[in-house]
Amino acid sequence: MLALAPALLMSAAALWAWRGRAAVERLWRRFNALAFAALAFALAGLVSQLALAHARGAAGAGVDAWLAVNSFGAWVSLLVQLLGAAIGVYSSNHLRGEPRQPVYVTALAAVLAAVHLLLLANHWIVLIAAWAAIGHAMHALLCFYRDRPFALLAAHKKRVTDRAADLLLIAAALLAWSGTGSGSFSVLWAQIAAGHASTALAWSGVCLALAVIARTALMPVHGWLVQVMEAPTPVSALLHAGVVNLGGYVLVLFAPLLGVSPAARWLLVAFGLVSAMVAGLVLLTRVSQKVHLAWSTIAQMGFMLLECGLGLYLFAALHLLGHSLYKAHNFLNASGAVRECERKLFTGEARNSGLSMAIAVPVALAIVFALQAVLGDGAWPWWWSAVLALAWAPLLWVPETEPDRSGAVPARAATAVAMAAFLTLAAGLVDHAPIGADNDPLAPAGVVALIGMGAMYFGMVAFQLWPQSVVALRRWVYAGFYMDEGYTHWVLRLWPARWAGAGREAAPAPWGLRGGSAWGRSGS
């Protein structure tokens, strides 16, 4: 009941905002009060779940055939509700004076309620319904400004992608159901643990992987995530920090199913690696703060799904939690980019030293492998140590020495080495965190991932050192290799939609305006 309480409270908030006639200020106060109450229940649910897991030696506890709680779900529930409460407080000031705030409150509460329900899903029907409800409510937030054509186009592309993901998820459910005779996840885990794998379960894993790839906006279906920046900033924070990365949670939950479907894991490695590589390079060419953050999310989602494909589920779980906090802070603090630009106008921007880029990888490798030896053999696979070293290497880049700043370079180098060592130690320590996820490394895919991440690193170096010689490639990278243009063409050809026409409002939200409701009012 503690785990279910946040979903019930957010459902009540959505219902009151939809049916209520209260003034906007009172509506926000009610939502914020319920959001913080739900946060308290989410925290209590996590504490009780960890206590049960410690006492019983189990990672989760069943509620019935339809719902169940687990340690990782409890962590994500607390995280999402924390973000929801913070976004609610931020939005009540950010949207002051906007005419459609009741719509916003209703959709925000509905998204949070559906996310909590998804985190409790122990049945295919609950999972499919909750994920569809999240997309349905997010559509109202993405189309908050109904007279902006590109926002409508991006929302339409997301809706088409979501429907394709729903079909794939239904196919995965039918295949798993036929293989186990039940739609319950508990039955599925038990049969896999007993060694009853089958071709149907392997194909179910493939369909599940493709559905998650679509839901997490990996290439080539990524364009809508970059183009929804016309929605309010707190909507972007919710989308990037609490909705898109739910695919990582689903993959960690379905780790047993992925274990009997090697093809699904290789799909995740392929799509995740390409998305991480390409998006990681594209974001280097973008100057708009929100667009830069969107490409960063695509790269991070690619890396997260790559981790799941490699079988490093614990790292993927920790990546999800850390990325959510980081990205929410960045979006809600996006206005700080103005102050940062002003600072650079006064202080200038230093050019990174080519020598530091050349020695960064060997130094990072030495740090990671030395600390892994201290932590003990088998902390994680050698190829993952090398991938982590490539991730830490840019921290070791230092600016070229200038006569008036000669003392700053050694200080920065020492700080960078200390940071790389701290991150490695932190990764080793949290490898035993009570997250509720276990690793199952896939060594051949790990070597492929290492080669791909190495190529991305050297691409970053080339952009830094020889910007003029790679100008033609840079143009292609800036455009994301034009993958989204082709996808947009086929979306509008297969599912036409009226989106062009600035200044003309779109159709009302799917649930419609009700006579006398607060949906159309903005006054207090």
Protein Blocks (a to p, Z undefined) as FASTA:
>chain_A
ZZmmmmmmmmmmmmmmmmmccdfklmmmmmmmmmmmmmmmmmmmmmmmmmmmmmnopabd
cfblmbccdfklmmmmmmmmmmmmmmmmmmmmmmgoiaklmmmmmmmmmmmmmmmmmmmp
cbfklmmmmmmmmmmmmmmmmmmpmmbmklmmmmmmmmmmmmmmmmmmmmmmmmmmmmno
pabfklmmmmmmnopacfklmmmmmmmmmmmmmmnopafklmmmmmmmmpcfklmmmmmm
mmmmmmmmmmmmmmmmmmmmmklmmmmmmmmmmmmmmmmmmmmmpcbfklmmmmmmmmmm
mmmmmmmmnopamlmmmmmmmmmmmmmmmmmmmmmmmmmmmmmmmnopadddfklmmmmm
mmmmmmmmmmmmmnoghkbcfklmmmmmmmmmmmmpccdddfklmmmmmmmmmmmmmmmm
mmmmmmmmmmmccnhpacdddfklmmmmmmmmmmmmmmmmmmmmmmmlmmmmmmmmmnon
ommmmmmmmmmmmmgcdfbhghiacdddfkopaehiaklpcbZZ
